[in-house]
Amino acid sequence: MKNKRYVPLGPFLAVLASAIAFSGCSTVAPYQKGNLADYTMRSDRDEIATVMTSHIQFSREATTGGEGVGGGGCGCN
């Protein structure tokens, strides 16, 4: 018979427990929502970075669209 190797579950359970404990889920108070809606929190505040990101995605994926406009690169507008 072959010897079966058993993996210790202690480290796995410790990582799983810490991932659940420190998942970062929290409730946002109404007075904090103004900070989250600030201009600096927007991901599209830098127009050049947005255009370059779209260009990089188009170059890699050979697709365009999906950003609120018709067409997805398949030619079926």
C-alpha positions as CSV (number, residue, x, y, z in Angstrom):
1,M,0.0,0.0,0.0
2,K,1.1,3.5,-0.7
3,N,1.6,5.9,2.1
4,K,-0.9,8.7,1.8
5,R,0.3,12.2,2.7
6,Y,-2.1,14.2,4.8
7,V,-2.0,18.0,4.6
8,P,-2.4,19.7,7.9
9,L,-5.6,21.8,8.0
10,G,-4.4,24.2,10.8
11,P,-2.7,26.8,8.5
12,F,-5.5,26.6,6.0
13,L,-8.1,27.2,8.6
14,A,-6.1,30.1,10.1
15,V,-5.9,31.8,6.7
16,L,-9.6,31.2,6.1
17,A,-10.6,32.6,9.5
18,S,-8.4,35.7,9.1
19,A,-9.8,36.3,5.6
20,I,-13.3,36.2,7.0
21,A,-12.5,38.3,10.0
22,F,-10.7,41.0,8.1
23,S,-12.9,41.1,5.0
24,G,-13.5,44.8,5.3
25,C,-17.3,44.8,5.2
26,S,-18.7,47.8,7.0
27,T,-21.7,50.1,6.9
28,V,-21.2,53.6,5.6
29,A,-22.8,56.3,7.7
30,P,-24.8,58.9,5.8
31,Y,-22.4,61.7,6.7
32,Q,-19.5,59.7,5.1
33,K,-21.2,59.2,1.8
34,G,-20.2,62.7,0.8
35,N,-16.6,61.8,1.1
36,L,-17.0,58.7,-1.1
37,A,-18.8,60.7,-3.7
38,D,-16.0,63.2,-3.9
39,Y,-14.3,63.9,-7.3
40,T,-11.0,62.4,-6.1
41,M,-12.7,59.1,-5.6
42,R,-13.8,58.8,-9.2
43,S,-11.9,56.3,-11.3
44,D,-12.5,58.3,-14.5
45,R,-11.3,61.7,-13.3
46,D,-8.1,61.5,-15.4
47,E,-9.2,61.7,-19.0
48,I,-5.8,60.8,-20.5
49,A,-5.6,57.7,-18.3
50,T,-9.1,56.6,-19.3
51,V,-8.3,57.0,-23.0
52,M,-5.0,55.1,-22.6
53,T,-6.7,52.3,-20.7
54,S,-9.3,51.9,-23.4
55,H,-6.6,51.9,-26.0
56,I,-4.6,49.2,-24.2
57,Q,-7.7,47.1,-23.7
58,F,-8.6,47.4,-27.4
59,S,-5.0,46.5,-28.4
60,R,-5.0,43.4,-26.2
61,E,-8.6,42.2,-26.6
62,A,-9.2,43.4,-30.2
63,T,-12.6,44.7,-29.0
64,T,-14.1,48.1,-28.5
65,G,-17.3,49.4,-26.9
66,G,-19.1,48.3,-23.8
67,E,-18.6,51.7,-22.2
68,G,-22.1,53.0,-22.7
69,V,-22.1,53.0,-26.5
70,G,-23.6,50.6,-29.0
71,G,-21.4,47.9,-30.6
72,G,-19.2,45.4,-29.0
73,G,-16.7,44.7,-31.7
74,C,-18.7,41.9,-33.3
75,G,-20.1,44.1,-36.1
76,C,-23.7,43.8,-35.0
77,N,-24.5,47.4,-34.1
